[in-house]
Amino acid sequence: MFSDTKNRTGMAGSGKAVSSIVEFPTFHGTIDGKHVVLQCPRNSAIEYFNYKNAFSIVLYALVDANYKFMFVNAGCQGRISDSGVFTNTELYKKLETKTLCLPQPVPLNGREKCSILFFFIGDEAFPLSENLMKVYPGQHPKGSKERIFNYRICRARRVVEYVFGLVSSVFECFVNLCF
């Protein structure tokens, strides 16, 4: 499920709220997946057995700056990675076919010829694409552009982590999330 798929202005407003927090002008939201521990389902063999040696399903979410779910996918087998879950969602299909109704690219400050697309932020497990950003891999010297970029990306990702924390505090079944 994805909210506001036909409302470009509502989505643009959300991007403005987030960009002031994380210092990215066209940042739109953060995505992540969490494993929810469960008892072994009957006749499932290893389908729900994850890399942390527990049985789980994946709760996958896209969250905006106001801690609101924009997209949720729940129930995928725990053995599947965040990236694997993502590539099997409606959100991914809409991003790939460019039918998601994201706001139009906006010009970079002071540069009318250079427009920037709206994008989402994920961790290193997600594939890099024109609408999905992630950190630069490896270690970078203090003060370098890459390290500053990574800091801002990580600060933006805190939004989705915080939302999963809120969900865990309200719904007891989410307390034993595999991190």
KOLZA-814193 format. One record per atom (N, C-alpha, C): residue number from 1; x, y, z. Coordinates in nm, 3 decimals, padded with zeros to 5 digits, always signed. Example, Ala and Ser with C-alpha at 12.3 -4.5 7.8 and 13.67 -1.06 7.14 Angstrom:
<pts>
[1, [+01.319, -00.569, +00.780]]
[1, [+01.230, -00.450, +00.780]]
[1, [+01.320, -00.330, +00.780]]
[2, [+01.285, -00.225, +00.708]]
[2, [+01.367, -00.106, +00.714]]
[2, [+01.290, +00.003, +00.787]]
</pts>
This chain:
<pts>
[1, [+00.084, -00.117, +00.000]]
[1, [+00.000, +00.000, +00.000]]
[1, [+00.088, +00.123, +00.000]]
[2, [+00.052, +00.220, -00.078]]
[2, [+00.127, +00.344, -00.083]]
[2, [+00.029, +00.459, -00.078]]
[3, [+00.050, +00.552, +00.013]]
[3, [-00.043, +00.665, +00.024]]
[3, [-00.001, +00.778, -00.069]]
[4, [-00.094, +00.859, -00.106]]
[4, [-00.069, +00.978, -00.188]]
[4, [-00.009, +00.947, -00.325]]
[5, [-00.043, +00.833, -00.386]]
[5, [+00.016, +00.801, -00.515]]
[5, [-00.032, +00.895, -00.625]]
[6, [-00.143, +00.965, -00.602]]
[6, [-00.193, +01.056, -00.705]]
[6, [-00.181, +01.202, -00.664]]
[7, [-00.121, +01.228, -00.548]]
[7, [-00.115, +01.363, -00.496]]
[7, [+00.029, +01.414, -00.492]]
[8, [+00.074, +01.472, -00.600]]
[8, [+00.212, +01.520, -00.608]]
[8, [+00.239, +01.633, -00.510]]
[9, [+00.144, +01.719, -00.484]]
[9, [+00.168, +01.832, -00.394]]
[9, [+00.182, +01.786, -00.250]]
[10, [+00.102, +01.688, -00.208]]
[10, [+00.113, +01.635, -00.073]]
[10, [+00.249, +01.572, -00.051]]
[11, [+00.297, +01.501, -00.152]]
[11, [+00.428, +01.437, -00.140]]
[11, [+00.538, +01.542, -00.140]]
[12, [+00.523, +01.647, -00.215]]
[12, [+00.624, +01.753, -00.217]]
[12, [+00.633, +01.821, -00.082]]
[13, [+00.519, +01.841, -00.018]]
[13, [+00.517, +01.903, +00.114]]
[13, [+00.593, +01.819, +00.215]]
[14, [+00.576, +01.688, +00.206]]
[14, [+00.648, +01.598, +00.295]]
[14, [+00.798, +01.609, +00.271]]
[15, [+00.838, +01.620, +00.145]]
[15, [+00.979, +01.634, +00.112]]
[15, [+01.040, +01.760, +00.171]]
[16, [+00.964, +01.870, +00.171]]
[16, [+01.014, +01.995, +00.227]]
[16, [+01.036, +01.983, +00.377]]
[17, [+00.945, +01.915, +00.446]]
[17, [+00.959, +01.897, +00.591]]
[17, [+01.083, +01.816, +00.622]]
[18, [+01.106, +01.711, +00.547]]
[18, [+01.222, +01.625, +00.572]]
[18, [+01.351, +01.695, +00.535]]
[19, [+01.352, +01.766, +00.423]]
[19, [+01.476, +01.827, +00.377]]
[19, [+01.531, +01.927, +00.477]]
[20, [+01.444, +01.994, +00.551]]
[20, [+01.493, +02.087, +00.652]]
[20, [+01.557, +02.014, +00.768]]
[21, [+01.517, +01.891, +00.793]]
[21, [+01.574, +01.813, +00.903]]
[21, [+01.708, +01.754, +00.863]]
[22, [+01.718, +01.699, +00.743]]
[22, [+01.838, +01.625, +00.704]]
[22, [+01.928, +01.699, +00.605]]
[23, [+01.892, +01.817, +00.565]]
[23, [+01.973, +01.900, +00.477]]
[23, [+01.991, +01.843, +00.336]]
[24, [+01.890, +01.773, +00.287]]
[24, [+01.884, +01.731, +00.147]]
[24, [+01.761, +01.797, +00.088]]
[25, [+01.775, +01.876, -00.019]]
[25, [+01.660, +01.952, -00.070]]
[25, [+01.546, +01.868, -00.125]]
[26, [+01.572, +01.748, -00.176]]
[26, [+01.465, +01.668, -00.235]]
[26, [+01.452, +01.531, -00.169]]
[27, [+01.495, +01.519, -00.047]]
[27, [+01.480, +01.395, +00.030]]
[27, [+01.332, +01.374, +00.059]]
[28, [+01.285, +01.250, +00.045]]
[28, [+01.142, +01.225, +00.058]]
[28, [+01.103, +01.127, +00.168]]
[29, [+01.193, +01.040, +00.211]]
[29, [+01.160, +00.945, +00.316]]
[29, [+01.267, +00.838, +00.328]]
[30, [+01.256, +00.758, +00.435]]
[30, [+01.353, +00.652, +00.458]]
[30, [+01.285, +00.516, +00.453]]
[31, [+01.359, +00.417, +00.404]]
[31, [+01.305, +00.282, +00.394]]
[31, [+01.393, +00.187, +00.473]]
[32, [+01.330, +00.086, +00.529]]
[32, [+01.404, -00.017, +00.602]]
[32, [+01.314, -00.136, +00.625]]
[33, [+01.375, -00.246, +00.663]]
[33, [+01.302, -00.367, +00.696]]
[33, [+01.347, -00.418, +00.832]]
[34, [+01.256, -00.476, +00.905]]
[34, [+01.285, -00.536, +01.035]]
[34, [+01.226, -00.675, +01.041]]
[35, [+01.298, -00.764, +01.107]]
[35, [+01.251, -00.900, +01.126]]
[35, [+01.168, -00.909, +01.253]]
[36, [+01.049, -00.964, +01.244]]
[36, [+00.962, -00.985, +01.358]]
[36, [+00.968, -01.135, +01.391]]
[37, [+01.017, -01.168, +01.510]]
[37, [+01.036, -01.306, +01.551]]
[37, [+00.901, -01.374, +01.570]]
[38, [+00.893, -01.501, +01.525]]
[38, [+00.772, -01.579, +01.544]]
[38, [+00.808, -01.725, +01.566]]
[39, [+00.710, -01.805, +01.605]]
[39, [+00.733, -01.948, +01.617]]
[39, [+00.736, -02.007, +01.477]]
[40, [+00.807, -02.117, +01.464]]
[40, [+00.821, -02.181, +01.333]]
[40, [+00.683, -02.219, +01.278]]
[41, [+00.645, -02.165, +01.163]]
[41, [+00.517, -02.202, +01.103]]
[41, [+00.519, -02.349, +01.058]]
[42, [+00.404, -02.416, +01.064]]
[42, [+00.396, -02.556, +01.022]]
[42, [+00.435, -02.570, +00.876]]
[43, [+00.503, -02.678, +00.848]]
[43, [+00.542, -02.716, +00.711]]
[43, [+00.619, -02.607, +00.638]]
[44, [+00.694, -02.524, +00.711]]
[44, [+00.767, -02.416, +00.644]]
[44, [+00.913, -02.448, +00.622]]
[45, [+00.962, -02.556, +00.685]]
[45, [+01.103, -02.594, +00.676]]
[45, [+01.191, -02.474, +00.709]]
[46, [+01.264, -02.420, +00.611]]
[46, [+01.355, -02.308, +00.641]]
[46, [+01.311, -02.176, +00.578]]
[47, [+01.191, -02.170, +00.522]]
[47, [+01.147, -02.048, +00.455]]
[47, [+01.148, -01.925, +00.544]]
[48, [+01.116, -01.943, +00.672]]
[48, [+01.108, -01.829, +00.763]]
[48, [+01.231, -01.818, +00.854]]
[49, [+01.331, -01.904, +00.834]]
[49, [+01.452, -01.904, +00.917]]
[49, [+01.549, -01.801, +00.863]]
[50, [+01.586, -01.700, +00.945]]
[50, [+01.669, -01.590, +00.897]]
[50, [+01.816, -01.608, +00.935]]
[51, [+01.899, -01.516, +00.893]]
[51, [+02.042, -01.521, +00.917]]
[51, [+02.081, -01.504, +01.064]]
[52, [+01.987, -01.466, +01.149]]
[52, [+02.012, -01.450, +01.293]]
[52, [+01.970, -01.575, +01.370]]
[53, [+01.947, -01.684, +01.298]]
[53, [+01.909, -01.812, +01.357]]
[53, [+01.777, -01.807, +01.433]]
[54, [+01.680, -01.739, +01.377]]
[54, [+01.546, -01.730, +01.435]]
[54, [+01.444, -01.735, +01.321]]
[55, [+01.322, -01.772, +01.354]]
[55, [+01.214, -01.769, +01.256]]
[55, [+01.151, -01.631, +01.261]]
[56, [+01.126, -01.572, +01.143]]
[56, [+01.072, -01.436, +01.141]]
[56, [+01.000, -01.407, +01.011]]
[57, [+00.923, -01.297, +01.016]]
[57, [+00.869, -01.237, +00.894]]
[57, [+00.930, -01.097, +00.886]]
[58, [+00.930, -01.039, +00.768]]
[58, [+00.991, -00.908, +00.749]]
[58, [+00.882, -00.801, +00.744]]
[59, [+00.898, -00.700, +00.828]]
[59, [+00.814, -00.581, +00.825]]
[59, [+00.897, -00.475, +00.753]]
[60, [+00.849, -00.431, +00.639]]
[60, [+00.922, -00.338, +00.554]]
[60, [+00.842, -00.209, +00.546]]
[61, [+00.908, -00.094, +00.563]]
[61, [+00.834, +00.033, +00.565]]
[61, [+00.911, +00.147, +00.500]]
[62, [+00.834, +00.239, +00.442]]
[62, [+00.884, +00.367, +00.394]]
[62, [+00.816, +00.471, +00.482]]
[63, [+00.895, +00.558, +00.546]]
[63, [+00.845, +00.651, +00.646]]
[63, [+00.885, +00.793, +00.607]]
[64, [+00.792, +00.889, +00.624]]
[64, [+00.825, +01.029, +00.594]]
[64, [+00.882, +01.100, +00.717]]
[65, [+00.910, +01.227, +00.706]]
[65, [+00.973, +01.305, +00.813]]
[65, [+00.883, +01.322, +00.934]]
[66, [+00.753, +01.309, +00.914]]
[66, [+00.657, +01.325, +01.023]]
[66, [+00.625, +01.193, +01.090]]
[67, [+00.711, +01.092, +01.068]]
[67, [+00.697, +00.960, +01.130]]
[67, [+00.570, +00.889, +01.085]]
[68, [+00.526, +00.915, +00.964]]
[68, [+00.408, +00.851, +00.908]]
[68, [+00.450, +00.746, +00.806]]
[69, [+00.382, +00.632, +00.811]]
[69, [+00.408, +00.528, +00.713]]
[69, [+00.353, +00.573, +00.578]]
[70, [+00.436, +00.568, +00.477]]
[70, [+00.392, +00.598, +00.340]]
[70, [+00.371, +00.468, +00.263]]
[71, [+00.442, +00.364, +00.303]]
[71, [+00.432, +00.234, +00.239]]
[71, [+00.467, +00.128, +00.342]]
[72, [+00.391, +00.017, +00.342]]
[72, [+00.417, -00.093, +00.434]]
[72, [+00.401, -00.224, +00.359]]
[73, [+00.492, -00.317, +00.384]]
[73, [+00.482, -00.452, +00.333]]
[73, [+00.519, -00.543, +00.449]]
[74, [+00.429, -00.632, +00.487]]
[74, [+00.456, -00.722, +00.600]]
[74, [+00.425, -00.865, +00.561]]
[75, [+00.502, -00.958, +00.617]]
[75, [+00.473, -01.099, +00.599]]
[75, [+00.568, -01.176, +00.512]]
[76, [+00.663, -01.110, +00.451]]
[76, [+00.761, -01.179, +00.367]]
[76, [+00.847, -01.271, +00.454]]
[77, [+00.886, -01.387, +00.403]]
[77, [+00.966, -01.482, +00.479]]
[77, [+01.096, -01.420, +00.529]]
[78, [+01.136, -01.457, +00.650]]
[78, [+01.255, -01.402, +00.713]]
[78, [+01.385, -01.431, +00.641]]
[79, [+01.390, -01.533, +00.559]]
[79, [+01.515, -01.567, +00.490]]
[79, [+01.549, -01.467, +00.379]]
[80, [+01.452, -01.384, +00.340]]
[80, [+01.473, -01.290, +00.230]]
[80, [+01.530, -01.159, +00.284]]
[81, [+01.632, -01.106, +00.219]]
[81, [+01.700, -00.984, +00.263]]
[81, [+01.613, -00.860, +00.239]]
[82, [+01.652, -00.747, +00.300]]
[82, [+01.581, -00.621, +00.279]]
[82, [+01.571, -00.589, +00.130]]
[83, [+01.682, -00.606, +00.061]]
[83, [+01.684, -00.577, -00.082]]
[83, [+01.591, -00.670, -00.158]]
[84, [+01.589, -00.797, -00.120]]
[84, [+01.500, -00.893, -00.185]]
[84, [+01.354, -00.861, -00.162]]
[85, [+01.321, -00.819, -00.039]]
[85, [+01.184, -00.780, -00.008]]
[85, [+01.147, -00.658, -00.092]]
[86, [+01.238, -00.561, -00.094]]
[86, [+01.214, -00.436, -00.168]]
[86, [+01.186, -00.461, -00.316]]
[87, [+01.266, -00.546, -00.380]]
[87, [+01.250, -00.569, -00.523]]
[87, [+01.123, -00.645, -00.558]]
[88, [+01.054, -00.699, -00.457]]
[88, [+00.928, -00.769, -00.480]]
[88, [+00.807, -00.688, -00.436]]
[89, [+00.824, -00.558, -00.411]]
[89, [+00.712, -00.475, -00.366]]
[89, [+00.655, -00.391, -00.480]]
[90, [+00.535, -00.344, -00.456]]
[90, [+00.469, -00.254, -00.550]]
[90, [+00.546, -00.121, -00.560]]
[91, [+00.603, -00.077, -00.447]]
[91, [+00.681, +00.046, -00.445]]
[91, [+00.798, +00.038, -00.543]]
[92, [+00.872, -00.072, -00.540]]
[92, [+00.986, -00.091, -00.630]]
[92, [+00.939, -00.090, -00.777]]
[93, [+00.830, -00.162, -00.803]]
[93, [+00.779, -00.167, -00.941]]
[93, [+00.741, -00.028, -00.991]]
[94, [+00.679, +00.051, -00.904]]
[94, [+00.640, +00.188, -00.943]]
[94, [+00.763, +00.277, -00.963]]
[95, [+00.866, +00.260, -00.880]]
[95, [+00.989, +00.337, -00.899]]
[95, [+01.056, +00.300, -01.031]]
[96, [+01.063, +00.172, -01.060]]
[96, [+01.128, +00.125, -01.182]]
[96, [+01.055, +00.169, -01.308]]
[97, [+00.922, +00.170, -01.303]]
[97, [+00.843, +00.208, -01.421]]
[97, [+00.811, +00.358, -01.423]]
[98, [+00.860, +00.429, -01.320]]
[98, [+00.840, +00.574, -01.308]]
[98, [+00.691, +00.612, -01.304]]
[99, [+00.613, +00.531, -01.231]]
[99, [+00.469, +00.557, -01.217]]
[99, [+00.431, +00.589, -01.072]]
[100, [+00.527, +00.626, -00.989]]
[100, [+00.502, +00.650, -00.848]]
[100, [+00.441, +00.786, -00.819]]
[101, [+00.444, +00.877, -00.912]]
[101, [+00.390, +01.012, -00.893]]
[101, [+00.470, +01.091, -00.791]]
[102, [+00.600, +01.082, -00.799]]
[102, [+00.685, +01.168, -00.718]]
[102, [+00.677, +01.310, -00.774]]
[103, [+00.704, +01.411, -00.691]]
[103, [+00.705, +01.548, -00.743]]
[103, [+00.809, +01.562, -00.855]]
[104, [+00.788, +01.661, -00.939]]
[104, [+00.881, +01.687, -01.049]]
[104, [+01.017, +01.729, -00.993]]
[105, [+01.126, +01.699, -01.065]]
[105, [+01.258, +01.744, -01.019]]
[105, [+01.261, +01.895, -01.000]]
[106, [+01.338, +01.939, -00.903]]
[106, [+01.348, +02.082, -00.875]]
[106, [+01.489, +02.131, -00.904]]
[107, [+01.503, +02.258, -00.946]]
[107, [+01.636, +02.311, -00.975]]
[107, [+01.719, +02.324, -00.846]]
[108, [+01.846, +02.291, -00.858]]
[108, [+01.940, +02.308, -00.747]]
[108, [+01.956, +02.457, -00.721]]
[109, [+01.969, +02.496, -00.596]]
[109, [+01.982, +02.638, -00.560]]
[109, [+02.084, +02.711, -00.647]]
[110, [+02.038, +02.812, -00.718]]
[110, [+02.127, +02.894, -00.800]]
[110, [+02.167, +02.833, -00.932]]
[111, [+02.117, +02.715, -00.964]]
[111, [+02.154, +02.648, -01.089]]
[111, [+02.028, +02.603, -01.161]]
[112, [+01.977, +02.686, -01.246]]
[112, [+01.852, +02.656, -01.316]]
[112, [+01.864, +02.538, -01.412]]
[113, [+01.983, +02.512, -01.464]]
[113, [+02.000, +02.404, -01.561]]
[113, [+02.018, +02.268, -01.494]]
[114, [+02.038, +02.264, -01.364]]
[114, [+02.064, +02.140, -01.292]]
[114, [+01.946, +02.108, -01.200]]
[115, [+01.866, +02.007, -01.236]]
[115, [+01.751, +01.968, -01.156]]
[115, [+01.782, +01.842, -01.076]]
[116, [+01.720, +01.830, -00.959]]
[116, [+01.743, +01.716, -00.871]]
[116, [+01.612, +01.640, -00.855]]
[117, [+01.620, +01.507, -00.867]]
[117, [+01.505, +01.421, -00.848]]
[117, [+01.475, +01.405, -00.698]]
[118, [+01.349, +01.379, -00.664]]
[118, [+01.315, +01.342, -00.527]]
[118, [+01.361, +01.199, -00.506]]
[119, [+01.408, +01.169, -00.384]]
[119, [+01.463, +01.037, -00.358]]
[119, [+01.432, +00.989, -00.217]]
[120, [+01.452, +00.858, -00.198]]
[120, [+01.437, +00.793, -00.069]]
[120, [+01.576, +00.750, -00.023]]
[121, [+01.588, +00.721, +00.106]]
[121, [+01.716, +00.677, +00.161]]
[121, [+01.698, +00.539, +00.224]]
[122, [+01.791, +00.450, +00.193]]
[122, [+01.794, +00.316, +00.251]]
[122, [+01.933, +00.286, +00.303]]
[123, [+01.947, +00.172, +00.369]]
[123, [+02.080, +00.134, +00.417]]
[123, [+02.158, +00.067, +00.305]]
[124, [+02.276, +00.016, +00.338]]
[124, [+02.364, -00.040, +00.235]]
[124, [+02.307, -00.165, +00.169]]
[125, [+02.203, -00.226, +00.225]]
[125, [+02.143, -00.346, +00.166]]
[125, [+02.060, -00.315, +00.043]]
[126, [+02.016, -00.191, +00.027]]
[126, [+01.928, -00.155, -00.084]]
[126, [+02.009, -00.119, -00.208]]
[127, [+01.951, -00.143, -00.326]]
[127, [+02.023, -00.108, -00.449]]
[127, [+02.023, +00.043, -00.474]]
[128, [+02.134, +00.096, -00.514]]
[128, [+02.145, +00.238, -00.548]]
[128, [+02.074, +00.262, -00.681]]
[129, [+01.990, +00.366, -00.685]]
[129, [+01.921, +00.401, -00.809]]
[129, [+01.897, +00.551, -00.810]]
[130, [+01.836, +00.604, -00.914]]
[130, [+01.815, +00.748, -00.922]]
[130, [+01.719, +00.800, -00.816]]
[131, [+01.632, +00.715, -00.763]]
[131, [+01.539, +00.756, -00.658]]
[131, [+01.566, +00.690, -00.523]]
[132, [+01.682, +00.626, -00.510]]
[132, [+01.717, +00.560, -00.384]]
[132, [+01.866, +00.581, -00.355]]
[133, [+01.893, +00.651, -00.244]]
[133, [+02.031, +00.682, -00.207]]
[133, [+02.073, +00.596, -00.088]]
[134, [+02.204, +00.575, -00.076]]
[134, [+02.260, +00.506, +00.039]]
[134, [+02.400, +00.560, +00.064]]
[135, [+02.462, +00.517, +00.174]]
[135, [+02.592, +00.571, +00.213]]
[135, [+02.703, +00.529, +00.118]]
[136, [+02.809, +00.610, +00.114]]
[136, [+02.931, +00.570, +00.045]]
[136, [+02.993, +00.456, +00.125]]
[137, [+03.036, +00.348, +00.059]]
[137, [+03.097, +00.238, +00.134]]
[137, [+03.238, +00.274, +00.183]]
[138, [+03.282, +00.208, +00.289]]
[138, [+03.418, +00.225, +00.338]]
[138, [+03.434, +00.338, +00.439]]
[139, [+03.559, +00.358, +00.481]]
[139, [+03.596, +00.464, +00.575]]
[139, [+03.639, +00.588, +00.498]]
[140, [+03.608, +00.706, +00.552]]
[140, [+03.643, +00.831, +00.486]]
[140, [+03.703, +00.927, +00.587]]
[141, [+03.799, +01.009, +00.545]]
[141, [+03.863, +01.102, +00.639]]
[141, [+03.765, +01.204, +00.696]]
[142, [+03.792, +01.246, +00.819]]
[142, [+03.709, +01.348, +00.883]]
[142, [+03.702, +01.472, +00.797]]
[143, [+03.581, +01.527, +00.783]]
[143, [+03.563, +01.650, +00.706]]
[143, [+03.549, +01.631, +00.557]]
[144, [+03.568, +01.508, +00.507]]
[144, [+03.555, +01.485, +00.362]]
[144, [+03.408, +01.492, +00.322]]
[145, [+03.385, +01.520, +00.195]]
[145, [+03.249, +01.530, +00.143]]
[145, [+03.173, +01.398, +00.161]]
[146, [+03.243, +01.287, +00.141]]
[146, [+03.179, +01.156, +00.156]]
[146, [+03.134, +01.133, +00.300]]
[147, [+03.218, +01.170, +00.397]]
[147, [+03.183, +01.149, +00.537]]
[147, [+03.067, +01.239, +00.580]]
[148, [+03.065, +01.361, +00.533]]
[148, [+02.954, +01.453, +00.563]]
[148, [+02.825, +01.399, +00.501]]
[149, [+02.834, +01.352, +00.376]]
[149, [+02.718, +01.292, +00.308]]
[149, [+02.667, +01.172, +00.388]]
[150, [+02.758, +01.082, +00.428]]
[150, [+02.719, +00.964, +00.504]]
[150, [+02.653, +01.001, +00.637]]
[151, [+02.705, +01.105, +00.702]]
[151, [+02.646, +01.151, +00.828]]
[151, [+02.501, +01.195, +00.807]]
[152, [+02.478, +01.270, +00.702]]
[152, [+02.342, +01.318, +00.674]]
[152, [+02.249, +01.203, +00.636]]
[153, [+02.300, +01.107, +00.561]]
[153, [+02.220, +00.990, +00.526]]
[153, [+02.182, +00.913, +00.653]]
[154, [+02.279, +00.891, +00.740]]
[154, [+02.253, +00.818, +00.865]]
[154, [+02.156, +00.894, +00.954]]
[155, [+02.168, +01.023, +00.958]]
[155, [+02.075, +01.105, +01.037]]
[155, [+01.933, +01.093, +00.982]]
[156, [+01.919, +01.087, +00.852]]
[156, [+01.787, +01.072, +00.791]]
[156, [+01.729, +00.933, +00.819]]
[157, [+01.814, +00.832, +00.822]]
[157, [+01.768, +00.695, +00.847]]
[157, [+01.716, +00.677, +00.990]]
[158, [+01.754, +00.765, +01.080]]
[158, [+01.706, +00.756, +01.218]]
[158, [+01.554, +00.767, +01.224]]
[159, [+01.494, +00.834, +01.127]]
[159, [+01.348, +00.851, +01.126]]
[159, [+01.280, +00.714, +01.123]]
[160, [+01.318, +00.628, +01.031]]
[160, [+01.255, +00.497, +01.020]]
[160, [+01.288, +00.411, +01.141]]
[161, [+01.410, +00.421, +01.192]]
[161, [+01.447, +00.345, +01.312]]
[161, [+01.362, +00.389, +01.431]]
[162, [+01.337, +00.519, +01.443]]
[162, [+01.255, +00.573, +01.550]]
[162, [+01.111, +00.523, +01.538]]
[163, [+01.059, +00.518, +01.416]]
[163, [+00.923, +00.469, +01.395]]
[163, [+00.911, +00.323, +01.436]]
[164, [+01.010, +00.241, +01.401]]
[164, [+01.006, +00.101, +01.444]]
[164, [+01.011, +00.093, +01.597]]
[165, [+01.084, +00.183, +01.662]]
[165, [+01.086, +00.188, +01.808]]
[165, [+00.950, +00.224, +01.865]]
[166, [+00.882, +00.321, +01.802]]
[166, [+00.747, +00.359, +01.846]]
[166, [+00.650, +00.242, +01.831]]
[167, [+00.657, +00.173, +01.718]]
[167, [+00.570, +00.059, +01.695]]
[167, [+00.595, -00.048, +01.801]]
[168, [+00.722, -00.073, +01.833]]
[168, [+00.757, -00.172, +01.935]]
[168, [+00.703, -00.135, +02.072]]
[169, [+00.702, -00.006, +02.105]]
[169, [+00.654, +00.036, +02.236]]
[169, [+00.502, +00.027, +02.247]]
[170, [+00.432, +00.035, +02.135]]
[170, [+00.286, +00.028, +02.137]]
[170, [+00.235, -00.116, +02.122]]
[171, [+00.298, -00.192, +02.034]]
[171, [+00.255, -00.330, +02.007]]
[171, [+00.360, -00.426, +02.062]]
[172, [+00.323, -00.499, +02.164]]
[172, [+00.417, -00.587, +02.234]]
[172, [+00.480, -00.693, +02.143]]
[173, [+00.409, -00.737, +02.041]]
[173, [+00.462, -00.842, +01.954]]
[173, [+00.586, -00.796, +01.878]]
[174, [+00.609, -00.665, +01.869]]
[174, [+00.725, -00.614, +01.796]]
[174, [+00.846, -00.593, +01.886]]
[175, [+00.834, -00.619, +02.016]]
[175, [+00.945, -00.595, +02.107]]
[175, [+01.063, -00.682, +02.075]]
[176, [+01.040, -00.805, +02.032]]
[176, [+01.149, -00.898, +02.003]]
[176, [+01.190, -00.894, +01.855]]
[177, [+01.209, -00.774, +01.804]]
[177, [+01.254, -00.761, +01.665]]
[177, [+01.399, -00.806, +01.656]]
[178, [+01.433, -00.875, +01.548]]
[178, [+01.573, -00.910, +01.524]]
[178, [+01.639, -00.792, +01.457]]
[179, [+01.744, -00.741, +01.513]]
[179, [+01.815, -00.629, +01.451]]
[179, [+01.938, -00.682, +01.394]]
</pts>
